[in-house]
Structure formats: C-alpha cells, structure tokens
Amino acid sequence: MPHNSSLRNRVGFFLALLFMLGALLACSSGAAKKCTATLTYEGKTFTGEDTSEDKATRNACNKYCREADPGYEAMYGVWLDSPAGKAAGRPSKEEAIFKDKKLMDYVTVTCANECLAKIKDGKAKAETKCD
C-alpha cells in the first residue's frame, strides 16, 4: 500500500503543478492590454496598435508615413531605382524600410515626429482606445 499511496501523491502533485502552470500562462497571456490608434489626416485613415497609447499613435503615424507621405514616396522612388534598391529586389514601400536604414529612419523618426507634431497642432486627428 505505501507504494500506491506514494504514486498517487506524486501524480496529484504533478497534476496540481500542471494546473497552476496552465492558470499562470492563461493569466499572463491575457494581461497585456491592446491599444489601437486611429489617425485621420488629409481625408485618409491610418491605424496602429501596441500595448501603450503613445506607441500605438506612433505606429499609426508610421503607417501614414509608409503609405501616404510625399517625402517618403519620393525617397522610396529614388532608392528603388538605385543599385541598392535593385539589389534588394525592388521591395514594396512597407518592406523597403527593413532593407535601408535611411528609409527606416525617415519613416520612424523624421516623418513620424512630423506626424506627431501635426496631431499636437490639430492639423491631424488621432484617437486611441485601449482594451
């Protein structure tokens, strides 16, 4: 009998440990909030997501920069026809920022900061909601 009892205790302990691990994983995966920012500028809407309001807004600006900013459009066109752009396989505007640091910096720093300034000045509208 002692052997059976010992085995039952181990199985019980293992099941309890497994249950607690499952509960911990379930709680931790649902704990992260999700924020969605909606940017409206020049009649177009761009969305960005992140765990913080500020980053979600910046991501919406980054999306505007990649999809509609005339400065990025011009830089991308020049880069696309350059040897570097051709060597990269002429990627899309969205993918090009991962192939060239200058394009990445323009989108995520220069243009994004200009976009955030437009929001602050009221020239662009941004709304953020977090769950």
C-alpha positions in Angstrom: 0.0 0.0 0.0 2.7 2.6 0.7 3.9 2.3 -2.9 0.4 3.1 -4.2 0.0 6.0 -1.9 3.3 7.5 -2.9 2.5 7.2 -6.5 -0.9 8.8 -6.0 0.7 11.7 -4.1 3.2 12.2 -6.9 0.5 12.2 -9.6 -1.6 14.5 -7.5 1.3 16.9 -7.1 2.1 16.8 -10.8 -1.5 17.5 -11.8 -1.7 20.4 -9.3 1.6 21.8 -10.6 0.3 21.4 -14.2 -3.0 23.1 -13.3 -1.1 26.1 -11.7 1.2 26.4 -14.7 -1.8 26.5 -17.0 -3.6 29.1 -14.9 -0.4 31.2 -14.8 0.0 31.1 -18.6 -3.7 31.9 -19.1 -3.5 34.9 -16.8 -0.2 36.3 -18.2 -1.3 36.0 -21.9 -4.5 37.9 -21.3 -2.9 40.6 -19.1 -1.3 42.6 -21.9 -3.5 45.4 -23.0 -4.0 46.3 -26.6 -4.2 49.9 -27.8 -5.4 50.9 -31.2 -4.8 54.4 -32.6 -6.7 55.8 -35.5 -5.0 58.7 -37.3 -7.0 60.8 -39.7 -5.0 63.1 -42.0 -5.9 64.7 -45.4 -9.1 62.6 -45.5 -7.4 59.3 -45.0 -7.3 57.0 -42.0 -4.4 55.0 -40.7 -4.3 52.6 -37.7 -1.6 51.5 -35.4 -1.5 49.0 -32.5 0.7 48.5 -29.5 0.5 47.9 -25.7 0.7 51.7 -25.0 -1.3 54.6 -26.3 1.9 56.6 -27.3 3.4 53.7 -29.3 0.0 52.9 -30.9 -0.2 56.5 -32.1 3.4 56.5 -33.3 2.6 53.2 -35.2 -0.4 54.9 -36.9 2.0 57.7 -37.9 4.5 55.2 -39.2 1.7 53.7 -41.3 0.8 57.1 -42.7 4.5 57.7 -43.5 4.8 54.5 -45.4 1.5 54.7 -47.3 0.9 58.4 -47.9 3.7 60.8 -47.1 5.0 62.6 -50.2 8.6 62.8 -48.8 8.8 59.0 -48.2 7.2 58.4 -51.6 10.0 60.4 -53.2 12.8 58.8 -51.2 11.4 55.4 -51.9 11.2 56.0 -55.6 14.8 57.2 -55.8 16.0 54.3 -53.7 14.0 51.8 -55.7 15.8 52.7 -58.9 19.2 52.8 -57.1 21.7 49.9 -57.2 20.7 49.2 -53.5 17.0 49.1 -54.4 17.6 46.8 -57.3 19.9 44.6 -55.3 17.2 44.3 -52.6 14.8 43.0 -55.3 12.7 46.2 -55.5 10.6 45.5 -52.4 7.3 47.3 -51.5 7.2 50.6 -49.7 6.4 48.6 -46.5 9.3 46.2 -46.8 11.9 48.7 -48.1 12.3 50.2 -44.7 13.8 46.9 -43.5 16.3 47.0 -46.3 17.6 50.5 -46.0 18.5 52.4 -42.7 17.9 55.8 -44.3 14.3 54.8 -45.3 13.7 53.3 -41.8 15.0 56.5 -40.1 12.9 58.7 -42.3 9.7 56.8 -41.6 10.2 56.1 -37.9 12.0 59.3 -36.8 11.7 62.2 -39.3 8.2 61.6 -40.7 6.7 60.1 -37.5 7.8 63.1 -35.5 6.4 65.5 -38.0 3.1 63.5 -37.9 3.0 63.6 -34.1 3.6 67.4 -34.3 0.6 67.7 -36.7 -1.5 65.8 -34.2 -0.4 68.2 -31.4 -1.1 71.2 -33.6 -4.5 69.9 -34.5 -3.7 69.5 -38.2 -4.2 65.8 -37.9 -6.6 63.9 -35.6 -5.7 60.8 -33.6 -7.9 58.8 -31.3 -6.6 55.9 -29.2 -8.6 53.2 -27.4 -7.1 50.5 -25.1 -8.7 47.2 -24.1 
